[in-house]
């Protein structure tokens, strides 16, 4: 499957051919829809086919390493294998996820600890860090994040091979989730001069697009496990 969202997170629609249909949903030869993974929710949107518009209520990972299943609204008519269709995402929801996902990369840059978990939402998101509680302050983190956002750093991507990732283990910030390997290459998301780590999610092109944010809560979730909750305020 051609994962258009991985090369161009701003692509909102594409033409595609139906490759499979089952009780889970529809698989295509290419898509702009991001499937749930890495803490980022799957895209919702619309599948246009045969003169009808069918609601996509979720996008989930398929059976292959880089496949996606478009979950259709219950009771709706599905296209047939071989049909030509057009996929359109809910852009406002996706863009909010892009802003929040990029913000969490900035949070990784200002909290000096390994990530133990995380979840992205359209309005607020969170990361869990393996750090002592006394090391984190809401106001200080809020100020640091907004300073990086206002600096309008470029957000780009580049690819390395599996061997290079293995030789640079410090690139991986997450303790519980390893980036997918086995395809021969791994995508790195780079915020110029700020953060560099493997990631398959969608991001904005510059940090200024995130808008102002606020660290709304820091919770104790266990021994040296602190949950930092961030919300979009603009």
N, C-alpha and C positions, 0 to 999 in steps of 0.2 A: 504494500500500500504506500502511496505517496503521501507523506505527512506534510501538507502544505503549511500548517501552523508552526512547524518547527523551523522553517526557513523564513516565513513571513507571518508574524503574529497579527499583522494588521489586515490580512486577507479575510474578507467577511463572507465570501461565497465562491463556489466553484462548480463547474460541471463535472459529472462523474458517471461511471457505469456500475450497475449493481453486480456484485460478485457473489453474494450469498444472502439468503433470507432464512431465518429460523425463529424459534419461539423467543429468542432474546432480542432480535432486531435485525437490522440491515447492515451488511458490510459492503464497502465500495472500493473501487480501485484507487481512489484518492479522496482526501477530505480536508476541510478547514477546521473540523471539529476536534478539539482536544479531548482525549479520553481521560477519565479520572485516574490520577496517579501523582505521587510525590506531594500529597497534601492538597493538590489543586483539584477542584471539582470538574467533572466533565461538562462540556458545553451543551447548551440547549439551543434550539433553533427550529428551522423549518426544512422539510424535504419536499421539493417541488417535483411532481411526476404526473404524467398523463393528464395535465390540466387541473390537478388537485394540489393542495398544500397540506401536508401532514405534519403535525407537531412532533419535533424531536424533544423528548422530555429528559434525556440523559445521553451521554456518550461514555461507553465503558471500554476497557481493554478487551481485545479479542483473544483468540487462541495463539496467534503468532506473536513474535517478539515486538513487532511494530504494526499492530493491526487495531482497528477500532470498530465497535459495534454501535450503531445508531439506534437507540431505544425509542420506539415510536409510542405515541399516546395509545393507551389500551383501547381496543375496539376499532382502531383506524385501519384503513386499507393499506397494505404494503405493496410496493412495486415488485416486479418479477425479475429474476436473474436475467441479466442482459439488457435491462431497461436503461435508457439514458435519463438521468435525474440532475437536479441542481440542489446543492446544499447551501443553506444560509444560516449563519449563527446569530444568536441574540447578542448584538454587539455591545450594548451598554453593560450587560452582565460580564461578558468576556473582558472588556476593557477595565472594569473594576478589579477583576482577578489579576490582570496584568499589572496594574498599579500596586495591588497588595503584594503580589509575589515578588516584585522588584523591591518593595519596601522591606520584605523579610530578608532579602539578601543584604540590604543595608544594615538591618538589625544584627545579622551575623558579623558584620564588620565592626560593630561597636560593642558587642558583648563577647568577651574573650573566653568562650567556652564551647564545648562540643554540643551539637544539637541532638536532643533525645526524642523529639517528636514535633509535629506541627500540623496546622490546618489553615487553609486559606478560605476566606469568605469574601463576599462582595462589599461588605461594610466594615468588618473587623476580622482580624486574623491573629494567630498566636504561634509562638515558637517556645519549646521547652529546652532549657539549657542545663547542662551539668556544671553548675557554679554555686558558690556559697551565696546565701540570701543577702548578706550585708554588702555584697559587691554591686548590687543593682539599685538604681534610684529612678523612679518614674520621670521626674522632671529633667534629670540629666540625660536620660535616654531620649526623651522627646526632643530636647534641644539638639542633641547630636544628630538625630535622624533628620530633622528639618533643615539643619545646616547642610547636610549632604544632599538633600533634595533640592534646596535652593541653589546649590553649586552647579546643578544641571549637568552632571557627569554623563558621558556617553555610555550606553549599555550595548555591548556587542556580544558576539559569539565566535568561537573558533573550535576546531576539532582536533583531538589528539587520539593516538591509538591506545589500545588496551595496555600495551607494554609501558607506555609513557605514564599512564595513570598509575600503574603498579609501582613505578619507580618514584612517584610523587604522592605518597599516601596522604600527606597533609592537605591536599586539595579537597579531600572529602571531609565535610564538616559534620555529617550525620552519623551517629553511632549505630542506629538501628536499621538504616536503609542504605544499601550500597547502590551506586549508579549501575544501570544495566551494562553488562559487557558481553562479548561473544560475537558482536557484529564486526569487530575490527576497529571501531572508532567510538569515541565518547565526546559528547558536546559539552564544552565549557561555556558558561555565561560569565562575561567579564564586565564589571563596572569600572571604568577606567580609573586606575589609581586607588581603588577602594576595595574591591572584592573580586575573587576568581574562584569558581567552584563548578563541579559537574552539575548540570540541571537539564531536564527535558521539558520544563514548563514554558509558559508564554510570559513575555516581559515587555515593558515599554522601551522605547528607543533612547530616552534620556530621563534622568531621575527627576527633572523638573515636571514631568508629566504626572508624577505621583500626586502632587498637591500636598497640602499640609496634613500632618498626621499627629496623633497623640497616643502615648502609651497610657492606657486607661487602667491597667491592673497588672500587678506582679503577684503571683500566687505561689505558695509553697506546695509542691506536689511530691515531696519525698526528700530523702537525704540528698542534699546538693542538687535537687531538681526543681528549677524555677520556671514557671510559666509566665511569659511576657505577652500581654494582649495589646494589640495595636489597632487603632481605628482611624479611618479616613475622616477628616474634618472639613475638607473642601473638595 
